[in-house]
Amino acid sequence: MATAQVNGVTIRYEDSGGDGPAVLFSHGFLMDHTMFDAQVAVLGSAYRCIRWDERGFGDTRATGEFSYWDSADDAVGLLDHLGIDQAVFVGMSQGGFLSLRAALAHPDRVRALVLIDSAADVDDAETIEGYRGMLHVFEHGSDEERLGVFQIVSGLILGDEALAAEWIPKWDAIEREQLVLAGGALLGRDDVADRVREIACPILTIHGTADQAISIERAEALAAAAPDHRGLVRVDGAAHAPNMTHPDRVNPALRSFLDAL
């Protein structure tokens, strides 16, 4: 297990190595670096693929409250640890939140962005209230109540029973404190939609048409605001994690974008 000490946090990561251009994969809320297995399997021979567990998930522990700006600094700190000057940032949902902030705070380190079912704005009041209820269950609910929430969330994120059966036990093993700390970053994120025009690097958007967590209209708004947006790939029928459920659609689009840079 490879780890790096970054910003007071021990970050777990995997690095495919090689001399190819670097691609940094950042996962979504509740997920970990393994959600990109299907992408690394096809890209690892041509690109240096780095995957990491963000604070609160996988084998990276949050040591206190944090924001997605902190996570952006973690991502860049990991590049520093690996001696990488610049990388393409591929982020799914939460991973996209931090990747956008990395492009704003460290533009010289972000070669390009690939945003998978992510957004630059914030959720509406009803959605945020729902997240608050979810976090309350994570912190105070019974094991059965927590499992019930995970089952609902699996439908939103995955929309696939086989994947849900694989991931729900992983979620159930996450410590309550870690879920609460990670949830605080989700609830507390700021709106950077007005700053997307500042991001000069190329951007590719990939989005599931059946995503109920972040509507495709929000992805379209981001695409319209980005100065160098190079396409919105609509993955028909996919929920919130199309790179997992529809890799046959996502991987060729991702490879074509990377090859063209």
Buried (B, 14 or more C-beta within 10 A) or exposed (E): EEBBEBBEBEBBBBBBEEEBBBBBBBBBBBBBBBBBEBBBEBBBEBBBBBBBBBBBBBBBBBEEEBBBBBBBBBBBBBBEBBEBEBBBBBBBBBBBBBBBBBBBEBEEBBBBBBBBBBBBBBBEEEEBEEBEEBBBBBEEBEEEEBBEBBEEBBBBBBBBEEBBEBBBEBBEEBEBEBBBBBBBBBBEBEEBBEBBEEBEBBBBBBBBEBBEBBBBEBBBBBBEBBEEBBBBBBBEEBBBBBBBBBBEBBBEBBBEBBEEE
